[in-house]
């Protein structure tokens, strides 16, 4: 199985947590749906317009699987952003403004590991290698344009289990973490898939180590997809979903 690795980075990232209200909180890592959006932007798959997400079904039909690794430790900050009150009377230019505190990830760098059917994979690989993007990818909101950097294309070996994983982990029922002192392990509930109307059809619990270290496992759910790759640092296992 071929696995494409490339880095995405920006000055800031904001992947809004949908349950936040008075202030906009961010996930530390991009949800799978956001990662699919970045892949779709690179290869030129249209979402269908505002309020649509038709690219998700297209990418899933191509058996796209994604793993996400932290390359920088998570640092969050907050800014007040100016928003316009859209129900104001724009005809008189009497537009009201409101300041909303927005949480952001500072200096984010994420490594995406991607596998897919050969046609999509080869197109994505070629565009990433040549530093090309059909649409502009961004990290959560359009102000944070993403830099895309090719890392490597791996010939990966599918494995059934592993003691150590270097990406964020999809916490399926039979997956169990092994904890050790000094680690900063967090979990988040992410949207994993959505229909063309942007209605979430599947949520997943995701675990990650905030310093970018690997995660130790006691057990792995048999439905998880694990890929062993050979890097300059030795063999590493990544989880794709």
Secondary structure, DSSP 8 states (H G I E B T S, - for coil): -EEEEEEEE-SEE-EE-TT--SSB-EESS--HHHHHHHHHHHHT----STT--HHHHHHHHTT-EEEEEESS---EEEEEEEEE-TTSBGGGTB--EEEEEEEEEES-EEEEEEE--HHHHHHHHHHHHTT--SS--BSSSTTSB-EEEEEEEEE-EEES--SEESS-EE--TT-EEE--TT--EEEEEEEEEE-TTS-EEEEEEEEEETTS--EEEEE--TT-EEEEEEETTEEEEEEE-
